[in-house]
Amino acid sequence: MDSDIRTSELREPIDVAEYLFRRLHEVGIRGVHGVPGDYNLVALDYISKAGLNWVGNVNELNAGYAADGYARIRGISAVVTTFGVGELSLVNAIAGAYSEYVPIVHIVGTPSTLSQKDGMLLHHTLGNGNFEVFSEMSKNISCAMAKLNDPHEAATLIDNAIRECWVQSRPVYITLPTDMVQKKVEGERLKKPIDLNHPPNQIEKEDYVVDVVLKYLHAAKNPVILVDACAQRHRVLDEVHDLIVKSNLPTFVAPMGKSAVNETLSNYGGVYAGDGSNEGVRERVESSDLILSIGAIKSDFNTAGFTYRISQLSTIDFHSDHVRVKYSEYPGVRMQGVLKKVVAKMGNLNIQPGPTASNEIPHEDRKMSNNEVISHDWLWPRVGQWLRPDDIVITETGTANFGIWETKFPKGVTALSQVLWGSIGYSVGACQGAALAAKEMGNRRTVLFVGDGSFELTAQEVSTMIRQGLKPIIFLINNEGYTIERYIHGFEATYNDIAQWKYTDLIPTFGGTLENTKTYQAKTKQEAEDLFNDEEFAKAGKLQFVELFMPKEDAPKALKLTAEASAKNNAKQ
């Protein structure tokens, strides 16, 4: 009776599940990743009603990686799992998204509120009547949680969770019990979009910080700009671009910040990662008397094993929730407003030019005899020559992540990697999500570089790419196992070996046909060069899978340096 009265009070009644999915559509999501399970099946019926498409992944871990890749291109994503067994399979991917500031709405179909209240002995539980244990596991890797146990507050909780996901750029966790799916909420709320804007900085405080920044910037003799991942995650790339262009200061990126900067600009100098930096970069950055550091994440792999040599006394840090000028911190002052005003008031600066990045192949690696093997020193600059404007480039943890530091991108390229979390296998799922987002937004070319060991963890997701009609170019680096781990410890140890699959045979096994897929193998530089020069290949008219054979002992210089530093850090007593 109470429920009937409540529904009669609603001006535009709408089911909870439809409200949720329509809000996801509103913020730009079009494809929903996940795996069906009996606790989410009825909710899944509402996806198409809201104008969304169900992707359907091979497993939840892959779905999470795919949602991560989708969000990095589209801005936000959603993934649906079932209670217990499904959501726990996703946890690794969600932790990675939390670590790397990627906004994913994680929706969990759960048993009914009545079943939970009665502590029923249901499948997918621990058999102890505790229905909170799994949500507790997700609490520390979610920036907001919404348990839709009451239709009176469901719409408010949904709106708040989606807002926090966007604003904080981190995952949120929403539970949808089976008996709540078709409960009614106020649909009239949908006429007013969720407010995704940050509250503006306090004007007086912001202006003070801008004045402090400008004082040190004008006094500096050879300032530089260093851009990192949080500039991308917290959506300040327009402000960063304006700063780079107007100031004309030498500009560099950290590895996680690859593609945050237009690398065709004349003042772009390359990747700074301490000892793993591009040629000439470390000397220029570390000799600067002022570094404008934007969105820094100073992790071990992002700094080539903590080999940064930058003093805080010569650094101004810009972040999503504070600005730090040398050792003075200004909490609550977001970088976006500060950067805009710095650009507007900047005036003339002292400029000392820095190095320029290029895709020039080292002279000793230019030999192209018939049996010349593919080396990392040759491959990555050559990739830079082959890439096209607006490509999406995904690199796997390991050789590809470090090799791409040596690649200068054309304008508009977006790079995806997981340098901080570093879960091997991530890139294959992320490629599916990124390629789907690219298809929805105009079919940008999507290119994946993945090692053989990592590929074997998540290879099944190639079947989802085929089923969804996606057309990425996948380069699999066959170098006989876990190269990065060999360089950290146990170069010849059997635990760093893997089974040698017939990789190209997997494509037809996963449903590929001659019409929608094509496979290649390249064992020499000349064979790879012929492929890079093939215009039909470059058009990416179908899913293409390339097996690149590379020596087991070869690795990018930055990987060797970082692995050595990691081994030393692991051995500390």
C-alpha positions as a Python dict, from the first residue, in 0.01 Angstrom:
ca = {
    (1, 'M'): (0, 0, 0),
    (2, 'D'): (283, 241, 93),
    (3, 'S'): (450, 169, -241),
    (4, 'D'): (127, 247, -431),
    (5, 'I'): (87, 577, -249),
    (6, 'R'): (448, 664, -316),
    (7, 'T'): (418, 592, -690),
    (8, 'S'): (97, 793, -718),
    (9, 'E'): (287, 1096, -587),
    (10, 'L'): (540, 1083, -870),
    (11, 'R'): (480, 1322, -1159),
    (12, 'E'): (669, 1111, -1414),
    (13, 'P'): (731, 761, -1271),
    (14, 'I'): (1025, 575, -1418),
    (15, 'D'): (1190, 246, -1321),
    (16, 'V'): (1513, 272, -1121),
    (17, 'A'): (1715, 80, -1383),
    (18, 'E'): (1593, 299, -1668),
    (19, 'Y'): (1671, 612, -1469),
    (20, 'L'): (2022, 486, -1404),
    (21, 'F'): (2098, 398, -1766),
    (22, 'R'): (1947, 719, -1901),
    (23, 'R'): (2176, 916, -1670),
    (24, 'L'): (2473, 719, -1808),
    (25, 'H'): (2363, 810, -2161),
    (26, 'E'): (2337, 1173, -2057),
    (27, 'V'): (2705, 1192, -1955),
    (28, 'G'): (2823, 1049, -2286),
    (29, 'I'): (2833, 672, -2241),
    (30, 'R'): (2704, 468, -2535),
    (31, 'G'): (2851, 122, -2482),
    (32, 'V'): (2813, -66, -2152),
    (33, 'H'): (3070, -334, -2073),
    (34, 'G'): (3022, -634, -1848),
    (35, 'V'): (2914, -996, -1807),
    (36, 'P'): (2555, -1110, -1746),
    (37, 'G'): (2460, -1293, -1427),
    (38, 'D'): (2129, -1386, -1272),
    (39, 'Y'): (2133, -1093, -1029),
    (40, 'N'): (2168, -836, -1311),
    (41, 'L'): (1969, -991, -1597),
    (42, 'V'): (1647, -792, -1557),
    (43, 'A'): (1846, -469, -1525),
    (44, 'L'): (2024, -545, -1852),
    (45, 'D'): (1688, -534, -2032),
    (46, 'Y'): (1685, -158, -1976),
    (47, 'I'): (2016, -86, -2152),
    (48, 'S'): (1875, -67, -2504),
    (49, 'K'): (1570, 128, -2381),
    (50, 'A'): (1806, 403, -2270),
    (51, 'G'): (1978, 421, -2610),
    (52, 'L'): (2282, 226, -2492),
    (53, 'N'): (2451, -79, -2643),
    (54, 'W'): (2549, -388, -2448),
    (55, 'V'): (2908, -487, -2532),
    (56, 'G'): (2933, -820, -2352),
    (57, 'N'): (3284, -927, -2257),
    (58, 'V'): (3453, -1264, -2220),
    (59, 'N'): (3510, -1216, -1846),
    (60, 'E'): (3479, -942, -1586),
    (61, 'L'): (3850, -862, -1566),
    (62, 'N'): (3862, -799, -1939),
    (63, 'A'): (3541, -596, -1909),
    (64, 'G'): (3708, -375, -1650),
    (65, 'Y'): (4014, -319, -1865),
    (66, 'A'): (3785, -242, -2160),
    (67, 'A'): (3583, 7, -1953),
    (68, 'D'): (3912, 171, -1853),
    (69, 'G'): (4019, 211, -2216),
    (70, 'Y'): (3673, 333, -2315),
    (71, 'A'): (3673, 596, -2039),
    (72, 'R'): (4014, 730, -2139),
    (73, 'I'): (3877, 805, -2487),
    (74, 'R'): (3511, 882, -2417),
    (75, 'G'): (3555, 1054, -2079),
    (76, 'I'): (3363, 808, -1859),
    (77, 'S'): (3243, 447, -1882),
    (78, 'A'): (3018, 188, -1719),
    (79, 'V'): (3055, -182, -1642),
    (80, 'V'): (2793, -422, -1504),
    (81, 'T'): (2872, -734, -1301),
    (82, 'T'): (2685, -975, -1082),
    (83, 'F'): (2713, -1004, -705),
    (84, 'G'): (3019, -1175, -554),
    (85, 'V'): (3179, -1387, -824),
    (86, 'G'): (3140, -1124, -1096),
    (87, 'E'): (3240, -813, -904),
    (88, 'L'): (3544, -981, -747),
    (89, 'S'): (3672, -1078, -1092),
    (90, 'L'): (3658, -708, -1177),
    (91, 'V'): (3835, -577, -868),
    (92, 'N'): (4188, -573, -1016),
    (93, 'A'): (4076, -358, -1310),
    (94, 'I'): (3882, -119, -1086),
    (95, 'A'): (4182, -84, -854),
    (96, 'G'): (4391, 10, -1157),
    (97, 'A'): (4135, 269, -1263),
    (98, 'Y'): (4131, 413, -910),
    (99, 'S'): (4511, 424, -904),
    (100, 'E'): (4532, 599, -1241),
    (101, 'Y'): (4230, 834, -1205),
    (102, 'V'): (3997, 673, -1460),
    (103, 'P'): (3620, 732, -1413),
    (104, 'I'): (3422, 405, -1429),
    (105, 'V'): (3067, 352, -1302),
    (106, 'H'): (3062, -3, -1163),
    (107, 'I'): (2707, -140, -1130),
    (108, 'V'): (2658, -461, -934),
    (109, 'G'): (2337, -662, -956),
    (110, 'T'): (2275, -799, -607),
    (111, 'P'): (2022, -1030, -438),
    (112, 'S'): (1694, -870, -333),
    (113, 'T'): (1680, -651, -25),
    (114, 'L'): (1450, -910, 137),
    (115, 'S'): (1699, -1192, 79),
    (116, 'Q'): (1975, -979, 225),
    (117, 'K'): (1768, -878, 526),
    (118, 'D'): (1683, -1243, 599),
    (119, 'G'): (2046, -1353, 556),
    (120, 'M'): (1947, -1626, 312),
    (121, 'L'): (2202, -1890, 211),
    (122, 'L'): (2227, -1789, -156),
    (123, 'H'): (2468, -1880, -432),
    (124, 'H'): (2759, -1638, -494),
    (125, 'T'): (2784, -1571, -119),
    (126, 'L'): (3029, -1687, 145),
    (127, 'G'): (2751, -1884, 307),
    (128, 'N'): (2755, -1676, 625),
    (129, 'G'): (2466, -1437, 559),
    (130, 'N'): (2697, -1139, 520),
    (131, 'F'): (2593, -947, 209),
    (132, 'E'): (2818, -647, 282),
    (133, 'V'): (3154, -820, 257),
    (134, 'F'): (3208, -760, -115),
    (135, 'S'): (3105, -395, -107),
    (136, 'E'): (3348, -347, 182),
    (137, 'M'): (3622, -481, -44),
    (138, 'S'): (3536, -218, -306),
    (139, 'K'): (3509, 72, -62),
    (140, 'N'): (3878, 165, -75),
    (141, 'I'): (3891, 162, -456),
    (142, 'S'): (3578, 371, -512),
    (143, 'C'): (3542, 745, -462),
    (144, 'A'): (3168, 707, -391),
    (145, 'M'): (2926, 424, -316),
    (146, 'A'): (2553, 413, -383),
    (147, 'K'): (2346, 125, -245),
    (148, 'L'): (2007, 149, -410),
    (149, 'N'): (1811, -23, -134),
    (150, 'D'): (1533, 237, -110),
    (151, 'P'): (1346, 394, -407),
    (152, 'H'): (1294, 712, -203),
    (153, 'E'): (1664, 795, -227),
    (154, 'A'): (1775, 594, -534),
    (155, 'A'): (1767, 880, -787),
    (156, 'T'): (1964, 1110, -557),
    (157, 'L'): (2225, 842, -492),
    (158, 'I'): (2261, 768, -864),
    (159, 'D'): (2309, 1135, -953),
    (160, 'N'): (2561, 1187, -677),
    (161, 'A'): (2764, 878, -770),
    (162, 'I'): (2785, 974, -1138),
    (163, 'R'): (2882, 1330, -1046),
    (164, 'E'): (3158, 1213, -812),
    (165, 'C'): (3284, 969, -1073),
    (166, 'W'): (3323, 1251, -1324),
    (167, 'V'): (3450, 1522, -1089),
    (168, 'Q'): (3702, 1306, -902),
    (169, 'S'): (3786, 1104, -1215),
    (170, 'R'): (3776, 775, -1025),
    (171, 'P'): (3551, 467, -1010),
    (172, 'V'): (3222, 458, -820),
    (173, 'Y'): (3031, 153, -695),
    (174, 'I'): (2654, 116, -732),
    (175, 'T'): (2452, -183, -607),
    (176, 'L'): (2118, -259, -772),
    (177, 'P'): (1917, -529, -587),
    (178, 'T'): (1686, -742, -799),
    (179, 'D'): (1373, -608, -629),
    (180, 'M'): (1478, -244, -687),
    (181, 'V'): (1521, -269, -1064),
    (182, 'Q'): (1154, -196, -1140),
    (183, 'K'): (1075, 27, -844),
    (184, 'K'): (962, 377, -943),
    (185, 'V'): (1151, 703, -901),
    (186, 'E'): (1084, 1058, -1019),
    (187, 'G'): (1160, 1074, -1391),
    (188, 'E'): (1106, 1449, -1403),
    (189, 'R'): (1456, 1483, -1254),
    (190, 'L'): (1598, 1375, -1591),
    (191, 'K'): (1497, 1710, -1741),
    (192, 'K'): (1777, 1870, -1540),
    (193, 'P'): (2124, 1735, -1629),
    (194, 'I'): (2364, 1636, -1353),
    (195, 'D'): (2593, 1927, -1270),
    (196, 'L'): (2943, 1800, -1356),
    (197, 'N'): (3122, 2130, -1294),
    (198, 'H'): (3370, 2187, -1017),
    (199, 'P'): (3292, 2474, -784),
    (200, 'P'): (3516, 2767, -883),
    (201, 'N'): (3819, 2857, -675),
    (202, 'Q'): (3775, 3128, -417),
    (203, 'I'): (3862, 3438, -622),
    (204, 'E'): (4085, 3610, -367),
    (205, 'K'): (4280, 3293, -295),
    (206, 'E'): (4316, 3205, -662),
    (207, 'D'): (4440, 3553, -753),
    (208, 'Y'): (4697, 3539, -473),
    (209, 'V'): (4832, 3205, -598),
    (210, 'V'): (4845, 3338, -956),
    (211, 'D'): (5049, 3639, -839),
    (212, 'V'): (5292, 3413, -652),
    (213, 'V'): (5334, 3187, -955),
    (214, 'L'): (5392, 3484, -1187),
    (215, 'K'): (5649, 3636, -949),
    (216, 'Y'): (5869, 3328, -964),
    (217, 'L'): (5802, 3270, -1334),
    (218, 'H'): (5913, 3622, -1430),
    (219, 'A'): (6223, 3593, -1211),
    (220, 'A'): (6331, 3260, -1359),
    (221, 'K'): (6622, 3256, -1605),
    (222, 'N'): (6549, 2923, -1779),
    (223, 'P'): (6206, 2785, -1682),
    (224, 'V'): (6054, 2473, -1839),
    (225, 'I'): (5714, 2299, -1841),
    (226, 'L'): (5672, 1932, -1741),
    (227, 'V'): (5331, 1771, -1807),
    (228, 'D'): (5206, 1446, -1655),
    (229, 'A'): (4900, 1221, -1647),
    (230, 'C'): (4674, 1421, -1416),
    (231, 'A'): (4663, 1701, -1670),
    (232, 'Q'): (4476, 1453, -1890),
    (233, 'R'): (4267, 1290, -1617),
    (234, 'H'): (4147, 1622, -1473),
    (235, 'R'): (4071, 1775, -1813),
    (236, 'V'): (4307, 2074, -1826),
    (237, 'L'): (4468, 1998, -2163),
    (238, 'D'): (4326, 2311, -2325),
    (239, 'E'): (4476, 2530, -2053),
    (240, 'V'): (4807, 2342, -2076),
    (241, 'H'): (4817, 2385, -2453),
    (242, 'D'): (4754, 2759, -2422),
    (243, 'L'): (5035, 2785, -2164),
    (244, 'I'): (5280, 2597, -2388),
    (245, 'V'): (5198, 2797, -2700),
    (246, 'K'): (5186, 3142, -2540),
    (247, 'S'): (5493, 3098, -2319),
    (248, 'N'): (5701, 2911, -2583),
    (249, 'L'): (5889, 2754, -2293),
    (250, 'P'): (6069, 2422, -2350),
    (251, 'T'): (5808, 2157, -2274),
    (252, 'F'): (5848, 1794, -2171),
    (253, 'V'): (5622, 1510, -2063),
    (254, 'A'): (5658, 1235, -1805),
    (255, 'P'): (5595, 881, -1939),
    (256, 'M'): (5239, 876, -1801),
    (257, 'G'): (5182, 1212, -1965),
    (258, 'K'): (5261, 1088, -2316),
    (259, 'S'): (5019, 1255, -2564),
    (260, 'A'): (4912, 1523, -2314),
    (261, 'V'): (5109, 1767, -2530),
    (262, 'N'): (5103, 1832, -2904),
    (263, 'E'): (5440, 1676, -2985),
    (264, 'T'): (5466, 1857, -3319),
    (265, 'L'): (5511, 2194, -3143),
    (266, 'S'): (5857, 2343, -3192),
    (267, 'N'): (5914, 2379, -2817),
    (268, 'Y'): (5831, 2014, -2737),
    (269, 'G'): (6148, 1842, -2621),
    (270, 'G'): (6057, 1482, -2536),
    (271, 'V'): (6012, 1253, -2235),
    (272, 'Y'): (6164, 1334, -1896),
    (273, 'A'): (6206, 1033, -1668),
    (274, 'G'): (6530, 1092, -1483),
    (275, 'D'): (6798, 857, -1615),
    (276, 'G'): (6549, 711, -1865),
    (277, 'S'): (6489, 1044, -2039),
    (278, 'N'): (6518, 1105, -2412),
    (279, 'E'): (6856, 1232, -2529),
    (280, 'G'): (6940, 1578, -2397),
    (281, 'V'): (6621, 1604, -2192),
    (282, 'R'): (6754, 1517, -1845),
    (283, 'E'): (7028, 1778, -1864),
    (284, 'R'): (6788, 2052, -1977),
    (285, 'V'): (6518, 1980, -1720),
    (286, 'E'): (6749, 1930, -1424),
    (287, 'S'): (6947, 2248, -1500),
    (288, 'S'): (6629, 2459, -1503),
    (289, 'D'): (6581, 2707, -1223),
    (290, 'L'): (6200, 2673, -1236),
    (291, 'I'): (5986, 2377, -1342),
    (292, 'L'): (5614, 2422, -1396),
    (293, 'S'): (5504, 2069, -1311),
    (294, 'I'): (5145, 1997, -1415),
    (295, 'G'): (4959, 1690, -1285),
    (296, 'A'): (5264, 1497, -1168),
    (297, 'I'): (5252, 1132, -1053),
    (298, 'K'): (5605, 1055, -933),
    (299, 'S'): (5587, 675, -922),
    (300, 'D'): (5881, 440, -974),
    (301, 'F'): (5808, 341, -1335),
    (302, 'N'): (5714, 701, -1422),
    (303, 'T'): (6053, 826, -1301),
    (304, 'A'): (6274, 540, -1426),
    (305, 'G'): (6319, 407, -1073),
    (306, 'F'): (6300, 737, -879),
    (307, 'T'): (6591, 887, -1073),
    (308, 'Y'): (6431, 1233, -1089),
    (309, 'R'): (6678, 1502, -980),
    (310, 'I'): (6444, 1794, -939),
    (311, 'S'): (6444, 2006, -626),
    (312, 'Q'): (6114, 2116, -477),
    (313, 'L'): (6280, 2456, -433),
    (314, 'S'): (6273, 2496, -810),
    (315, 'T'): (5927, 2346, -870),
    (316, 'I'): (5572, 2476, -889),
    (317, 'D'): (5324, 2185, -879),
    (318, 'F'): (4975, 2224, -1027),
    (319, 'H'): (4718, 1963, -917),
    (320, 'S'): (4343, 1902, -925),
    (321, 'D'): (4292, 2007, -562),
    (322, 'H'): (4593, 2221, -472),
    (323, 'V'): (4890, 2419, -598),
    (324, 'R'): (5234, 2393, -438),
    (325, 'V'): (5482, 2673, -496),
    (326, 'K'): (5820, 2544, -382),
    (327, 'Y'): (5742, 2443, -22),
    (328, 'S'): (5427, 2653, 20),
    (329, 'E'): (5103, 2462, -41),
    (330, 'Y'): (4767, 2616, -128),
    (331, 'P'): (4496, 2353, -65),
    (332, 'G'): (4160, 2385, -237),
    (333, 'V'): (4300, 2585, -529),
    (334, 'R'): (4238, 2387, -848),
    (335, 'M'): (4492, 2415, -1127),
    (336, 'Q'): (4242, 2490, -1404),
    (337, 'G'): (4151, 2840, -1288),
    (338, 'V'): (4510, 2922, -1193),
    (339, 'L'): (4650, 2813, -1531),
    (340, 'K'): (4393, 3023, -1719),
    (341, 'K'): (4489, 3337, -1531),
    (342, 'V'): (4863, 3267, -1552),
    (343, 'V'): (4829, 3245, -1932),
    (344, 'A'): (4624, 3566, -1945),
    (345, 'K'): (4868, 3766, -1731),
    (346, 'M'): (5198, 3603, -1826),
    (347, 'G'): (5371, 3861, -2047),
    (348, 'N'): (5731, 3810, -2161),
    (349, 'L'): (5948, 3539, -2009),
    (350, 'N'): (6313, 3442, -2015),
    (351, 'I'): (6348, 3152, -2258),
    (352, 'Q'): (6644, 2924, -2315),
    (353, 'P'): (6568, 2670, -2588),
    (354, 'G'): (6578, 2300, -2514),
    (355, 'P'): (6631, 1984, -2718),
    (356, 'T'): (6386, 1887, -2989),
    (357, 'A'): (6228, 1544, -3020),
    (358, 'S'): (6249, 1343, -3340),
    (359, 'N'): (6181, 999, -3485),
    (360, 'E'): (6530, 964, -3623),
    (361, 'I'): (6652, 605, -3615),
    (362, 'P'): (7003, 568, -3467),
    (363, 'H'): (7262, 537, -3744),
    (364, 'E'): (7382, 197, -3627),
    (365, 'D'): (7027, 58, -3646),
    (366, 'R'): (6947, 163, -4001),
    (367, 'K'): (7084, -149, -4170),
    (368, 'M'): (6809, -333, -4357),
    (369, 'S'): (6972, -657, -4477),
    (370, 'N'): (6743, -953, -4535),
    (371, 'N'): (6826, -1117, -4201),
    (372, 'E'): (6856, -806, -3982),
    (373, 'V'): (6641, -871, -3673),
    (374, 'I'): (6391, -617, -3542),
    (375, 'S'): (6541, -418, -3255),
    (376, 'H'): (6375, -183, -3009),
    (377, 'D'): (6614, 97, -3106),
    (378, 'W'): (6486, 65, -3464),
    (379, 'L'): (6120, -14, -3398),
    (380, 'W'): (5998, 275, -3184),
    (381, 'P'): (6128, 567, -3394),
    (382, 'R'): (5997, 382, -3701),
    (383, 'V'): (5656, 354, -3536),
    (384, 'G'): (5663, 731, -3486),
    (385, 'Q'): (5723, 779, -3858),
    (386, 'W'): (5432, 543, -3940),
    (387, 'L'): (5169, 678, -3698),
    (388, 'R'): (4906, 921, -3825),
    (389, 'P'): (4739, 1226, -3667),
    (390, 'D'): (4461, 1142, -3420),
    (391, 'D'): (4564, 776, -3379),
    (392, 'I'): (4495, 602, -3049),
    (393, 'V'): (4803, 412, -2929),
    (394, 'I'): (4781, 155, -2649),
    (395, 'T'): (5099, 11, -2498),
    (396, 'E'): (5127, -280, -2257),
    (397, 'T'): (5321, -284, -1930),
    (398, 'G'): (5673, -396, -2024),
    (399, 'T'): (5875, -338, -2339),
    (400, 'A'): (5602, -145, -2521),
    (401, 'N'): (5539, 95, -2232),
    (402, 'F'): (5907, 189, -2222),
    (403, 'G'): (5970, 172, -2595),
    (404, 'I'): (5699, 427, -2674),
    (405, 'W'): (5906, 689, -2488),
    (406, 'E'): (6125, 692, -2800),
    (407, 'T'): (5830, 763, -3031),
    (408, 'K'): (5744, 1121, -3126),
    (409, 'F'): (5370, 1141, -3194),
    (410, 'P'): (5190, 1323, -3475),
    (411, 'K'): (4934, 1584, -3371),
    (412, 'G'): (4622, 1459, -3194),
    (413, 'V'): (4750, 1115, -3095),
    (414, 'T'): (4607, 976, -2770),
    (415, 'A'): (4828, 733, -2576),
    (416, 'L'): (4690, 478, -2330),
    (417, 'S'): (4909, 290, -2084),
    (418, 'Q'): (4901, 175, -1725),
    (419, 'V'): (5238, 285, -1592),
    (420, 'L'): (5139, 316, -1225),
    (421, 'W'): (4914, 12, -1170),
    (422, 'G'): (5099, -200, -1426),
    (423, 'S'): (4867, -501, -1451),
    (424, 'I'): (4991, -716, -1737),
    (425, 'G'): (4721, -800, -1988),
    (426, 'Y'): (4554, -463, -1934),
    (427, 'S'): (4620, -335, -2283),
    (428, 'V'): (4422, -600, -2472),
    (429, 'G'): (4099, -520, -2290),
    (430, 'A'): (4178, -149, -2301),
    (431, 'C'): (4223, -177, -2678),
    (432, 'Q'): (3872, -319, -2713),
    (433, 'G'): (3724, -36, -2508),
    (434, 'A'): (3926, 234, -2683),
    (435, 'A'): (3844, 96, -3029),
    (436, 'L'): (3474, 89, -2942),
    (437, 'A'): (3484, 449, -2821),
    (438, 'A'): (3673, 546, -3136),
    (439, 'K'): (3409, 378, -3352),
    (440, 'E'): (3132, 564, -3170),
    (441, 'M'): (3311, 897, -3208),
    (442, 'G'): (3423, 875, -3572),
    (443, 'N'): (3651, 574, -3617),
    (444, 'R'): (3995, 699, -3517),
    (445, 'R'): (4260, 440, -3595),
    (446, 'T'): (4343, 228, -3289),
    (447, 'V'): (4686, 64, -3255),
    (448, 'L'): (4796, -180, -2982),
    (449, 'F'): (5150, -290, -2891),
    (450, 'V'): (5149, -586, -2650),
    (451, 'G'): (5405, -843, -2541),
    (452, 'D'): (5344, -1215, -2581),
    (453, 'G'): (5331, -1283, -2207),
    (454, 'S'): (5080, -1009, -2139),
    (455, 'F'): (4868, -1108, -2438),
    (456, 'E'): (4827, -1461, -2305),
    (457, 'L'): (4648, -1326, -1996),
    (458, 'T'): (4363, -1154, -2182),
    (459, 'A'): (4380, -1279, -2542),
    (460, 'Q'): (4012, -1381, -2543),
    (461, 'E'): (3907, -1016, -2567),
    (462, 'V'): (4015, -1016, -2930),
    (463, 'S'): (3698, -1221, -2988),
    (464, 'T'): (3490, -931, -2851),
    (465, 'M'): (3666, -694, -3090),
    (466, 'I'): (3575, -922, -3381),
    (467, 'R'): (3215, -964, -3262),
    (468, 'Q'): (3173, -587, -3226),
    (469, 'G'): (3317, -518, -3572),
    (470, 'L'): (3616, -326, -3437),
    (471, 'K'): (3926, -275, -3652),
    (472, 'P'): (4236, -221, -3438),
    (473, 'I'): (4588, -296, -3557),
    (474, 'I'): (4744, -528, -3299),
    (475, 'F'): (5123, -566, -3286),
    (476, 'L'): (5221, -862, -3071),
    (477, 'I'): (5588, -858, -2967),
    (478, 'N'): (5704, -1218, -2955),
    (479, 'N'): (6019, -1217, -2743),
    (480, 'E'): (5966, -1543, -2559),
    (481, 'G'): (5830, -1439, -2223),
    (482, 'Y'): (5831, -1175, -1951),
    (483, 'T'): (6112, -944, -2062),
    (484, 'I'): (6068, -674, -1797),
    (485, 'E'): (6070, -937, -1522),
    (486, 'R'): (6381, -1100, -1672),
    (487, 'Y'): (6560, -769, -1634),
    (488, 'I'): (6439, -726, -1276),
    (489, 'H'): (6535, -1079, -1165),
    (490, 'G'): (6583, -1427, -1309),
    (491, 'F'): (6685, -1362, -1668),
    (492, 'E'): (6709, -1733, -1751),
    (493, 'A'): (6464, -1855, -1484),
    (494, 'T'): (6185, -2078, -1607),
    (495, 'Y'): (5922, -1871, -1424),
    (496, 'N'): (5983, -1594, -1677),
    (497, 'D'): (5917, -1830, -1968),
    (498, 'I'): (5576, -1878, -2127),
    (499, 'A'): (5408, -2130, -2357),
    (500, 'Q'): (5481, -2055, -2722),
    (501, 'W'): (5139, -2015, -2881),
    (502, 'K'): (5058, -2011, -3250),
    (503, 'Y'): (4939, -1653, -3210),
    (504, 'T'): (4815, -1584, -3560),
    (505, 'D'): (4605, -1903, -3550),
    (506, 'L'): (4401, -1750, -3266),
    (507, 'I'): (4233, -1494, -3490),
    (508, 'P'): (4021, -1745, -3688),
    (509, 'T'): (3968, -1940, -3365),
    (510, 'F'): (3813, -1627, -3213),
    (511, 'G'): (3574, -1592, -3506),
    (512, 'G'): (3780, -1393, -3753),
    (513, 'T'): (3724, -1445, -4125),
    (514, 'L'): (3920, -1341, -4434),
    (515, 'E'): (3665, -1061, -4481),
    (516, 'N'): (3699, -899, -4138),
    (517, 'T'): (4054, -988, -4021),
    (518, 'K'): (4405, -1037, -4153),
    (519, 'T'): (4722, -1169, -3990),
    (520, 'Y'): (5091, -1104, -4057),
    (521, 'Q'): (5431, -1214, -3927),
    (522, 'A'): (5749, -1005, -3941),
    (523, 'K'): (6082, -1158, -3839),
    (524, 'T'): (6320, -902, -3991),
    (525, 'K'): (6341, -525, -4018),
    (526, 'Q'): (6275, -550, -4390),
    (527, 'E'): (5954, -746, -4338),
    (528, 'A'): (5837, -492, -4079),
    (529, 'E'): (5941, -206, -4309),
    (530, 'D'): (5739, -353, -4594),
    (531, 'L'): (5437, -365, -4365),
    (532, 'F'): (5481, -5, -4250),
    (533, 'N'): (5497, 99, -4617),
    (534, 'D'): (5181, -95, -4711),
    (535, 'E'): (4905, 162, -4763),
    (536, 'E'): (4628, -98, -4748),
    (537, 'F'): (4758, -212, -4409),
    (538, 'A'): (4772, 147, -4285),
    (539, 'K'): (4409, 210, -4381),
    (540, 'A'): (4296, -29, -4103),
    (541, 'G'): (3991, -150, -4292),
    (542, 'K'): (3967, -465, -4082),
    (543, 'L'): (4113, -608, -3761),
    (544, 'Q'): (4481, -677, -3832),
    (545, 'F'): (4712, -885, -3616),
    (546, 'V'): (5089, -859, -3659),
    (547, 'E'): (5333, -1094, -3485),
    (548, 'L'): (5668, -915, -3451),
    (549, 'F'): (5958, -1145, -3363),
    (550, 'M'): (6222, -976, -3148),
    (551, 'P'): (6527, -1110, -2960),
    (552, 'K'): (6461, -1224, -2604),
    (553, 'E'): (6759, -1029, -2470),
    (554, 'D'): (6668, -698, -2637),
    (555, 'A'): (6477, -426, -2449),
    (556, 'P'): (6443, -46, -2454),
    (557, 'K'): (6715, 139, -2265),
    (558, 'A'): (6462, 295, -2027),
    (559, 'L'): (6326, -49, -1934),
    (560, 'K'): (6674, -176, -1846),
    (561, 'L'): (6742, 127, -1625),
    (562, 'T'): (6406, 108, -1451),
    (563, 'A'): (6429, -268, -1398),
    (564, 'E'): (6773, -230, -1242),
    (565, 'A'): (6644, 39, -1006),
    (566, 'S'): (6340, -176, -920),
    (567, 'A'): (6562, -473, -840),
    (568, 'K'): (6774, -260, -608),
    (569, 'N'): (6466, -122, -436),
    (570, 'N'): (6322, -472, -390),
    (571, 'A'): (6649, -590, -234),
    (572, 'K'): (6666, -316, 31),
    (573, 'Q'): (6678, -452, 384),
}
